Amino acid sequence: MRVLDAGCGSGRNLVYLLRAGTEVFGVDGDAHAVEAVRRLAAQLAPRLPMENFRVEPVDAMTFPDAFADVVVSSAVLHFARDDAQFAAMLQDMWRALRPGGLFFCRLASTIGMEARMRRMTGRRFVLPDGSERYCVDEAMLLDFTVRLGGDLLDPLKTTIVQDQRCMTTWVVRKAARP
């Protein structure tokens, strides 16, 4: 199985996969984070090529189309500046996912705390923890699921993190080719 972590940071979500011998790839715009994930991979999966981990923006990845069996996006999309960047990031992740592949995404949302968030502009909100994030809602995620041609594999699940922010998990399978 080939797993692509789009916005991998220092690799905190890859430890299990690296230990299990999964073919792992990752991108992040932060060169220091990519260096950290390369060190982690060298320790846990020394046969994995370090070139699997690249300094690239999520909305301009150089992986080929239909490259990964699974694309993971954990705490990444809520850093989008606006609707255009959110759509570009999502489209590039989807492009890299093979038909029949799994998209696993965790991101900030307004679900469950709508009245506690202060809208800035567009979909940017100040959360109760004081951070500013691009936040989605249920209707938006369901709409993107349809527009991408995917199938929701699990109902949306939102965790309210100590009354400070909401994190929603969105799991979608890309339609297999006809």
N, C-alpha and C positions, 0 to 999 in steps of 0.2 A: 504494500500500500504506500502510495506517495502522498505525503501530507505537506501542505504549504501553509506556514504561519505568516499571514499578511499583517505586518506590524508586530514582529516577534519580540521587540525589546531585547532584553538580555536572556530570553529563553525560558522564563519561569513556567510557561505552559508546555514546554517541550521535554522536560526531564523524563517523564515516563516513556514517551515515545522514543527518545534517544536510547534509553536503557533497554527498551524492547527490540531494538534493531530496526525500527521503522525507517524508511527512506524519507528523511526530513529535509525541508527547505524553508528558508525564511528570508523576509525582507524587512528592513526598517530604515527610516530616513536618518537615524542617529548612528553615526559611525562608531561611537563608543559602545553603544548597545550591541551592534553587530559584532564588534570585537569580543565582547563578553560572551555572546552566544557561541561564537567560534571556539573560545576557550572551554566553554561547557561541553560542546560537542566533541572536542579533542579528548576531553577526559572521559566522557560517557560512551562515545561512539567513535573511537579513533580511526576507523576505516572510512568514515563518512567524509567526503571531500569538503574542505573549508569553503570552496566556491559555491556550495549550496546556500550560503548565507551572504546576502548582498545588501549593500547600502543603496537603497532605491526608495522612492516614494511609492506608497501603495496604489496611487492612481496612475502610475507609469511603470509597472513591473515589466521586466524583460523576459519573463517566462513565456513559452509558446502557448498558443490557444490549447485548451483541453489538456493541460499539463498534469494537474493534480487530481487524485481521487477524493481528497478532502481539502477544503480551504477553511482555516480557522482564522477568525477575526475577533479577538478578545480585547475589549476596551480600546478600540481603535477608531471606529467610525464616528464616535461622538466628539472627536477632535476636528471634524470637518468645519471649515470656515462658514460654509453656506450650502444651499441646496445643490449647486453645481458641483462643488467638490465632493459632497457626499455621494452624488450619483456617479461621478467619475471613479471614485474609490470602489464603490460597489460594483460598477460595471467591469472594472479591471479584475477584481477578484472573481467575478462570475465568468469572465472570459477565460481565465486560467483553469477553471474547474471543468473536468471532463463530463460529457453527458452521462447521467446516472450518478454523478458524484454528489457528495454531501457538503453543504455549506453550514458551518457552525459559527454563529455570531452572538456576541454578548456586547451590549451597548447601553448607553444612558437613554432613559425614556422619561416621559411624563406620567406614565401609567401608574396610578395609585397615589400620586402626590401632586396632581394637577394644580390644586389650589395653593400649594406651598412653593411653587416656582414662579420666578419673575421673568417674564418674556423681555428679551433685549430687542433683537430684530430677527425677523424670519423665524427660524426654528432654534435660535440660540437663546438659552435661558440661564439665569443665575439660579443655581441649586441651593437648597438650604445649607449645604456645607460651605457655601461661598464661592464655589468654582463655577466657571462659565462653560457650558457644554452645548453642543448641537444635540437636541433631543428628538427622538421619534415618538410616535404614538401607535396604537394598535392599527388604526385605519391605514396609516402610511406603510407599515410593515406588510400588512395583508395585500395592499395595492402593489407594492414592489414584488411580492411573491408571485402574483399573477403576471405582472408586466415582464418579469424575468423568465417566465415560463417554467416556474418551479412548483413543487408541491410541498406544503407545510407538513413536515414529518411529525411534529409534536406541537401541541398548542403552545402559544406564546406563554412564557413564564416570567414573571417579574418579581424580583426580590427588592424589598425596601431595606436599605442598608442603614440601620440605626437612625431612621427618620432624617437622614442626610441627603440621600439620593436614591434613585430607582435604577436598577440594572435589569434589562430584559434579555432573555435568551431566545434567539430566533434560529430555528433549525429547518433547512430547506434542502430538498433533493432536486437537482437539475434534471429536467426531463431527458430521458434517453432519446437518442436519434430515432426517427421513424423507420 
